[in-house]
Amino acid sequence: MGSHTDGDRRALLGWSLYDFANSSFTTLIVTFVYSSYFTRAIATDSVSGTMYWSRAVAISSICVALLSPTLGAIADRCGGRRAFLLGTTALCVVATTGLFFPTQGQILTALIWFVIANVAFELGSVFYNAFLPHLVSIDRVGRLSGIGWAVGYLGGLLCMAIAMFGFISTDTPWFGFATDGEHVRAVNLLVATWFAVFSVPFFLWVKEPQSAQTSAASWSVAADAFRKLADTIGHIRRYRQIARLLVARLLYNDGMVTVFTFGGIYVTGTLGFTFDELMIFGLTLNIAAGIGAFLFGFFDDRYGGKRTIEVSVIGLIAASGGAVLTQDRSLFWAAAIVIGLLSGPVQAASRSLMARFVPESKESEFFGLYAFSGKATAFVGPLLLGILTDLFDSQQAGMSVVVMLLLAGALVLRGIDETEGIRAAGRG
């Protein structure tokens, strides 16, 4: 099924450690620390900060949607998945380092660095995910995807703990950083270092798949890859189950992106969480998400990716609705823990289901489309949130879009036939 066997433990460890490495970015930069710091310390106020941040997320999503399918097809054509992943990883690390420097009022500079880092991070996921079908047999892909997400949440958890006790919740931050905001911005340096160090095992131990083509990168290769991508899209009926999955994910992922991107902003702005409380909130959600991703990985291999996603999304609808409607902190915490438990399985099972559906030698191309489905309209949720927040002067009103997007995704998901999708890919 590829260049690795189920017994290649170093390759499996290296692949999982990349999740461990890059989850620090989504946990600390996108969701909990830097996004909240931007709205409270760099922007003028939390409402305008939320609006600016939502637009930066929207721009990032549009860039990823435009670039990921073509770059994925090129990577398949020239056998350059590792090289593309190395490039995007390095760019994300450099841009994350750049986030340390903007201070109060330097809104544009901060957002430019964030957009570059976020786009590089998301494009890297295209090439990283494309290795999944080559690492294990189809009956274990759900478990590996779940373990990857669980290890990723563990990485985010440990990095957040270091950020909390070493930089944020202390009177004497490590390395002598000042407590006037510099100690919070130093978290960007921690994330950049964490990402760089723990991604190294992937590049040492995970090989380029044997099925990947090896044409030298050139304009003709890029043009050929684009033609093949256009042909795939033009004949999407061959892959009807993939098309349905992409549409469903386009919707429910948009809702989840909104939760992840604005969760930290919401709890600080609406519920009045301090940075210390925000850190505890983030640690708790990461623990819950890691447990959920790990346990549901076994559920996925036994009952299928579709059923795993359905159960999780329905639970997320109920929990998200409860979190938005309540002002009671105890009820909010209960709903938030459920969101954490179920968000990991949705992401892990979506990835494993896609891995079962993609034809061999087209992994990066289809995971490029997978990224496209996650980003093509991902700006809609954050954009609507920003508009509603500004219109009603209420972050609570803005977060109401989450429930609608999750519900729409669940309805489309019901039409997927997992058995047919596996058969069409020639993996059954």
C-alpha positions in Angstrom: 0.0 0.0 0.0 3.0 2.3 0.0 6.6 2.6 1.2 5.9 1.6 4.8 4.4 -1.5 6.4 2.2 -1.7 9.5 5.4 -2.7 11.4 7.4 0.4 10.5 7.2 1.9 14.0 9.6 4.7 13.4 7.6 5.9 10.4 4.3 5.8 12.4 6.0 7.6 15.3 7.5 10.2 13.0 4.2 10.8 11.4 2.4 11.1 14.7 5.0 13.5 16.1 4.4 15.9 13.3 0.8 16.3 14.7 2.5 16.7 18.1 4.6 19.5 16.7 2.1 21.5 14.6 -0.8 21.4 17.1 1.1 24.0 19.2 0.3 26.5 16.4 -3.5 26.0 16.3 -3.7 25.7 20.1 -1.7 28.7 21.1 -1.7 31.0 18.1 -5.1 30.5 16.4 -7.3 29.5 19.3 -6.2 30.5 22.8 -3.3 32.9 23.3 -2.3 35.0 20.4 -5.8 35.6 19.0 -7.0 36.8 22.4 -3.8 38.9 22.9 -4.3 40.5 19.5 -7.9 41.6 20.3 -7.1 42.8 23.8 -3.6 44.3 23.4 -2.7 45.0 19.8 -6.2 46.1 18.5 -8.0 49.2 20.0 -10.8 47.1 21.6 -12.1 43.5 21.6 -14.9 44.2 19.1 -12.8 45.9 16.5 -10.0 43.3 17.2 -12.5 40.5 16.6 -13.5 42.1 13.3 -9.9 42.4 12.1 -9.0 38.9 13.2 -12.0 37.5 11.4 -10.9 39.1 8.2 -7.4 37.8 8.6 -8.8 34.3 9.0 -11.0 34.8 6.0 -8.1 35.9 3.8 -6.1 32.9 5.0 -8.9 30.6 4.1 -9.3 32.0 0.6 -5.5 31.6 0.0 -5.5 28.0 1.1 -8.6 27.2 -1.0 -7.0 28.6 -4.1 -3.5 27.1 -3.6 -4.1 23.6 -2.0 -5.6 21.6 -4.9 -3.0 22.7 -7.4 -0.1 22.3 -5.1 -1.4 18.9 -4.1 -1.6 17.8 -7.7 1.9 19.1 -8.4 3.3 17.2 -5.4 1.7 14.0 -6.7 3.1 14.6 -10.1 6.7 15.3 -9.1 6.9 13.1 -6.0 7.7 16.1 -3.8 5.4 15.7 -0.8 8.2 15.7 1.7 9.9 18.7 0.0 6.6 20.7 0.0 6.0 19.8 3.6 9.5 20.9 4.6 9.0 24.2 2.8 5.6 25.0 4.4 6.8 24.0 7.8 9.9 26.3 7.6 7.7 29.2 6.4 5.2 28.7 9.2 8.0 28.6 11.8 9.6 31.8 10.4 6.2 33.7 10.3 5.3 32.5 13.8 8.6 33.9 15.0 7.6 37.2 13.3 4.5 37.4 15.4 6.7 38.2 18.5 7.6 41.6 17.2 4.3 43.6 16.6 3.2 45.6 19.6 0.2 47.8 20.5 -1.3 49.5 17.4 0.8 47.5 14.9 -2.4 45.8 13.6 -1.4 45.3 9.9 2.1 43.9 10.7 0.6 41.4 13.1 -2.1 40.3 10.7 0.4 39.9 7.8 2.6 37.6 9.8 -0.4 35.7 11.0 -1.8 35.2 7.5 1.5 33.9 6.2 1.9 31.5 9.1 -1.7 30.3 8.9 -1.6 29.7 5.1 1.7 27.8 5.4 0.4 25.7 8.3 -2.8 24.7 6.4 -0.9 24.0 3.1 1.5 21.7 5.1 -1.5 19.7 6.3 -2.3 18.8 2.6 1.1 17.0 2.2 1.1 15.6 5.7 -2.3 14.0 5.4 -1.4 12.5 2.0 1.0 10.1 3.8 -1.7 8.5 5.9 -3.0 5.9 3.3 0.6 4.7 2.8 1.5 4.1 6.5 -1.1 1.4 7.5 -3.6 -0.9 5.9 -7.2 0.3 5.4 -8.6 -1.5 8.5 -6.2 0.5 10.7 -6.3 3.9 9.1 -9.0 5.2 11.5 -6.9 4.2 14.5 -3.8 5.9 13.2 -5.6 9.1 12.3 -7.2 9.1 15.8 -3.8 8.5 17.5 -2.3 11.3 15.4 -5.0 13.7 16.5 -4.7 12.5 20.2 -0.9 12.9 20.1 -1.5 16.4 18.5 -3.7 17.4 21.3 -1.1 16.2 23.8 1.4 18.3 22.1 -0.8 21.3 22.3 -1.5 20.6 25.9 2.1 20.3 26.9 3.1 23.4 24.9 0.3 25.3 26.5 1.3 24.2 30.0 4.9 25.4 29.3 3.5 28.7 28.1 1.2 29.1 31.1 3.8 28.3 33.8 6.9 29.6 32.1 5.7 32.8 30.5 2.1 33.9 31.2 1.0 33.0 34.8 4.2 33.9 36.5 5.8 37.1 37.9 9.2 36.1 36.6 8.8 34.9 33.0 11.6 32.7 31.6 14.5 34.3 29.8 13.8 37.6 31.4 10.9 38.7 29.3 9.0 41.7 30.7 5.5 41.3 32.0 4.1 44.3 30.0 2.9 42.0 27.2 6.3 40.8 26.0 5.9 37.6 28.0 2.7 36.8 26.1 4.3 37.6 22.7 7.2 35.3 23.7 4.7 32.4 23.4 5.2 32.8 19.6 8.9 32.0 20.0 8.0 29.0 22.1 5.5 27.7 19.4 8.0 28.3 16.6 10.7 26.3 18.4 8.3 23.5 19.4 7.1 23.1 15.8 10.6 23.1 14.4 12.1 20.6 16.9 9.3 18.0 17.0 8.8 18.0 13.2 12.3 16.7 12.7 11.5 13.0 13.3 9.0 13.1 10.4 11.7 14.2 7.9 14.1 11.6 9.3 11.9 8.6 9.4 9.0 9.0 7.0 9.8 8.2 3.4 8.3 9.5 0.2 5.6 7.0 -0.9 6.8 4.5 -3.6 3.7 5.1 -5.6 4.6 8.8 -5.9 5.8 9.9 -9.4 9.2 11.5 -9.7 9.1 14.0 -12.5 11.3 17.0 -11.9 9.4 20.1 -10.9 8.9 22.5 -13.8 6.3 24.7 -15.5 5.3 21.8 -17.7 4.8 19.5 -14.7 2.8 22.2 -13.0 0.7 22.6 -16.1 0.2 18.9 -16.4 -0.8 18.6 -12.8 -3.3 21.4 -13.2 -4.8 19.7 -16.3 -5.2 16.4 -14.3 -6.7 18.3 -11.4 -9.2 19.9 -13.8 -10.0 16.5 -15.3 -10.6 15.1 -11.8 -12.9 17.9 -10.9 -14.7 17.6 -14.3 -15.3 13.9 -13.7 -16.1 14.1 -10.1 -19.0 11.7 -10.6 -16.4 8.9 -10.6 -15.8 9.8 -7.0 -19.4 10.6 -5.8 -18.7 9.7 -2.2 -15.7 11.9 -2.1 -17.8 14.8 -3.5 -20.4 14.3 -0.8 -17.8 14.1 1.9 -16.2 17.3 0.7 -19.5 19.2 0.6 -20.4 17.9 4.1 -17.0 18.8 5.5 -17.2 22.2 3.8 -20.1 22.9 6.1 -19.4 21.3 9.4 -15.7 22.2 9.3 -16.7 25.8 8.7 -18.6 25.7 12.0 -15.7 24.0 13.8 -13.2 26.5 12.4 -15.3 29.3 13.8 -15.3 27.6 17.2 -11.5 27.0 17.2 -10.6 30.4 15.9 -12.9 32.5 18.1 -13.2 30.2 21.2 -10.6 32.1 23.1 -11.8 35.5 22.0 -15.4 34.5 23.0 -14.6 33.4 26.5 -12.5 36.4 27.3 -14.9 38.9 25.7 -18.3 37.5 26.7 -17.6 35.5 29.8 -14.8 37.7 31.1 -12.1 34.9 31.4 -8.7 36.2 32.5 -5.5 34.9 30.7 -5.0 32.4 33.5 -8.6 31.1 33.2 -8.1 31.0 29.4 -5.1 28.8 29.8 -7.0 26.4 32.1 -9.8 26.4 29.6 -7.4 25.6 26.8 -5.7 22.8 28.8 -9.1 21.2 29.7 -10.3 21.3 26.1 -7.1 19.7 24.8 -7.3 16.9 27.3 -10.9 16.2 26.4 -10.2 16.4 22.7 -7.2 14.1 22.9 -9.2 11.5 24.8 -12.0 11.7 22.3 -9.8 11.4 19.3 -8.0 8.4 20.7 -11.1 6.4 21.8 -13.1 7.2 18.7 -10.2 6.0 16.5 -11.1 2.4 17.5 -14.8 3.2 17.0 -13.9 4.5 13.6 -12.2 1.2 12.5 -15.1 -0.9 13.8 -18.1 1.1 12.8 -16.8 3.4 10.0 -15.8 7.0 9.5 -19.2 8.2 8.5 -20.9 6.9 11.6 -18.1 8.4 13.8 -18.5 11.8 12.2 -22.4 11.7 12.4 -22.4 10.8 16.1 -19.8 13.5 16.9 -21.4 16.3 14.8 -24.8 15.7 16.4 -23.3 16.0 19.8 -21.4 19.1 18.8 -24.7 20.7 17.6 -26.2 20.2 21.1 -23.1 21.3 23.0 -22.4 24.4 20.9 -26.0 25.5 21.2 -25.8 25.1 24.9 -22.5 27.0 25.1 -23.9 30.0 23.1 -27.2 30.2 25.0 -25.9 30.1 28.6 -24.2 32.8 30.6 -23.8 30.4 33.5 -20.1 29.4 33.8 -20.8 25.9 35.1 -23.1 25.1 32.2 -20.7 26.6 29.8 -17.8 24.5 31.1 -19.9 21.3 30.8 -20.8 22.2 27.2 -17.2 23.1 26.4 -15.9 19.8 27.6 -18.4 17.9 25.4 -17.2 20.1 22.5 -13.6 19.1 23.2 -14.4 15.4 23.5 -16.2 15.4 20.1 -14.1 17.8 18.1 -11.2 15.4 17.9 -13.2 12.5 16.5 -14.8 14.7 13.8 -11.3 15.8 12.6 -9.7 12.4 12.9 -12.6 10.5 11.3 -12.9 13.0 8.4 -9.2 12.5 7.6 -9.5 8.7 7.8 -12.6 8.5 5.7 -10.9 10.6 3.0 -7.9 8.3 3.2 -10.2 5.3 2.5 -11.8 7.1 -0.5 -8.7 8.4 -2.3 -7.3 6.5 -5.3 -3.6 5.5 -4.9 -1.1 8.0 -6.5 -3.7 10.8 -6.2 -3.4 11.3 -2.4 -2.0 14.9 -2.4 -4.3 15.9 -5.2 -7.4 14.7 -3.3 -6.1 16.0 0.1 -5.6 19.3 -1.7 -9.3 19.2 -2.5 -10.0 18.1 1.0 -8.2 21.2 2.2 -10.1 23.2 -0.3 -13.4 21.9 1.2 -12.1 23.0 4.6 -11.2 26.5 3.4 -13.3 27.3 0.3 -16.1 28.7 2.5 -14.3 28.7 5.8 -14.3 32.5 5.6 -18.1 32.5 5.7 -18.3 31.5 9.4 -15.7 33.9 10.7 -17.0 36.6 8.4 -20.6 36.2 9.5 -19.4 36.1 13.1 -17.5 39.3 12.6 -20.5 41.0 10.9 -23.0 39.8 13.5 -20.7 40.7 16.4 -20.3 44.2 14.9 -24.0 44.6 14.1 -25.3 43.5 17.4 -22.3 44.6 19.4 -22.4 41.0 20.9 -19.9 38.2 20.5 -22.7 35.8 21.6 -24.8 36.8 18.6 -21.8 36.1 16.3 -21.2 32.6 17.7 -24.8 31.5 16.8 -23.7 30.8 13.2 -21.8 27.7 14.5 -24.9 25.7 15.1 -26.4 26.3 11.7 -23.2 25.3 9.9 -22.9 22.1 11.9 -26.5 21.2 11.2 -26.2 21.7 7.5 -23.1 19.5 7.4 -24.8 16.7 9.3 -27.7 16.7 6.8 -25.3 16.3 3.8 -23.3 13.6 5.6 -26.3 11.3 5.7 -26.1 10.8 1.9 -22.6 9.2 2.0 -22.2 5.5 1.2 -18.8 4.5 2.8 -18.7 1.0 1.3 -19.1 2.4 -2.2 -16.5 5.0 -1.7 -13.9 2.5 -0.6 -14.8 0.3 -3.6 -14.5 3.2 -6.1 -11.0 3.9 -4.7 -9.9 0.3 -5.2 -9.0 0.0 -1.6 -11.7 -2.5 -0.6 
